[in-house]
Amino acid sequence: MGASPDSLLTRLNRRLHSYTLLPLSFRLRYGKLGKYLAYSCYVPGWMFEHNSVALAQAAYDLADDATILEIGSFVGKSAILLAGARKLRGSGKVHCVDPFDASGDPFSVPFYQRVAKRRQMPLIDWFKENMRWCGLTDWVEVYQGTALEISPSWSLPLDMLCLDGDQSPLGARAAYDAYIPFLKTGGIITLKNTSDRVYDEGHDGNRRLAVETIVEPQYTDIRSVNDMTFARKAF
Ligand SMILES: C[S@@+](CC[C@H](N)C(=O)[O-])C[C@H]1O[C@@H](n2cnc3c(N)ncnc32)[C@H](O)[C@@H]1O
């Protein structure tokens, strides 16, 4: 990802493309979710095709009126998948918590900052623009702040909790501890960045959670898709 801002022409071209060719090919492969998988492709972030499909499908499979909380939304690549899936289902809400200031664990910050420089606008406005562009504004609720700044006022029971914020061991654990009491029994947890690989120092928070905490018997249906872990809270 380059650091120069995208030109108007690039953005127009991307938009034209995203409304036509890519959605068509993704729809052929993934059915109705394909439209949002295609939109998500045009948004910078760190999702791969297979975990995008799995994330969108998991959100789609939740019950009516599902409440989803995403910690770490950046400019909305994964939020588009979650909210698009709920829009297709016709009910539910995706709550997105992020400081929207490119902050985080020391390893990740330069990557966030590099992407942030591509647009001359605050990250929160970029996030909202992406939601508008996908017709998803009414399906998301935005909270500007860290996981721990927002958690004291959190009260909603969750059908799905997606952890992709601070990737440090302390930060990842703190977000998990703060929100896991709200995940319903039978609810789905997803953690990004959990594959079995060598991690840069201080960047293995979700990996540690997946190995140490997302285990039976507290969780069932535990599976990995690319660098993501999915599991169901058993009790
Ligand atoms: C890896 S990015 C999220 C990517 C996003 N899920 C996507 O698919 O594009 C992590 C995001 O979490 C944010 N973040 C960092 N620390 C956080 C914290 N303590 N609470 C919530 N979000 C945090 C970062 O600023 C960044 O926007």
The ligand as an SDF file (V2000), in Angstrom:
LIG
                    3D

 27 29  0  0  0  0  0  0  0  0999 V2000
   -5.8110   -4.5230   12.4070 C   0  0  0  0  0  0  0  0  0  0  0  0
   -6.7060   -3.0340   12.4440 S   0  0  0  0  0  0  0  0  0  0  0  0
   -8.3750   -3.5360   12.1980 C   0  0  0  0  0  0  0  0  0  0  0  0
   -8.6210   -3.9440   10.8210 C   0  0  0  0  0  0  0  0  0  0  0  0
  -10.0610   -4.0970   10.4650 C   0  0  0  0  0  0  0  0  0  0  0  0
  -10.7270   -5.0570   11.3140 N   0  0  0  0  0  0  0  0  0  0  0  0
  -10.1410   -4.4930    9.0080 C   0  0  0  0  0  0  0  0  0  0  0  0
  -10.6240   -5.5680    8.6870 O   0  0  0  0  0  0  0  0  0  0  0  0
   -9.6930   -3.7030    8.1770 O   0  0  0  0  0  0  0  0  0  0  0  0
   -6.7550   -2.6440   14.1620 C   0  0  0  0  0  0  0  0  0  0  0  0
   -7.5500   -1.4110   14.4820 C   0  0  0  0  0  0  0  0  0  0  0  0
   -7.7600   -1.3960   15.8940 O   0  0  0  0  0  0  0  0  0  0  0  0
   -7.4720   -0.1240   16.3840 C   0  0  0  0  0  0  0  0  0  0  0  0
   -7.1000   -0.2510   17.7990 N   0  0  0  0  0  0  0  0  0  0  0  0
   -5.8680   -0.2290   18.3480 C   0  0  0  0  0  0  0  0  0  0  0  0
   -5.9400   -0.3530   19.6720 N   0  0  0  0  0  0  0  0  0  0  0  0
   -7.2570   -0.4610   19.9740 C   0  0  0  0  0  0  0  0  0  0  0  0
   -7.9780   -0.6000   21.1830 C   0  0  0  0  0  0  0  0  0  0  0  0
   -7.3360   -0.6520   22.3640 N   0  0  0  0  0  0  0  0  0  0  0  0
   -9.3120   -0.6740   21.1210 N   0  0  0  0  0  0  0  0  0  0  0  0
   -9.9650   -0.6180   19.9270 C   0  0  0  0  0  0  0  0  0  0  0  0
   -9.3330   -0.5010   18.7490 N   0  0  0  0  0  0  0  0  0  0  0  0
   -7.9970   -0.4110   18.7730 C   0  0  0  0  0  0  0  0  0  0  0  0
   -6.3530    0.3860   15.5010 C   0  0  0  0  0  0  0  0  0  0  0  0
   -6.1840    1.7820   15.5980 O   0  0  0  0  0  0  0  0  0  0  0  0
   -6.8480   -0.1020   14.1430 C   0  0  0  0  0  0  0  0  0  0  0  0
   -7.7520    0.7940   13.5840 O   0  0  0  0  0  0  0  0  0  0  0  0
  1  2  1  0
  2  3  1  0
  2 10  1  0
  3  4  1  0
  4  5  1  0
  5  6  1  0
  5  7  1  0
  7  8  2  0
  7  9  1  0
 10 11  1  0
 11 12  1  0
 11 26  1  0
 12 13  1  0
 13 14  1  0
 13 24  1  0
 14 15  1  0
 14 23  1  0
 15 16  2  0
 16 17  1  0
 17 18  1  0
 17 23  2  0
 18 19  1  0
 18 20  2  0
 20 21  1  0
 21 22  2  0
 22 23  1  0
 24 25  1  0
 24 26  1  0
 26 27  1  0
M  CHG  2   2   1   9  -1
M  END
$$$$
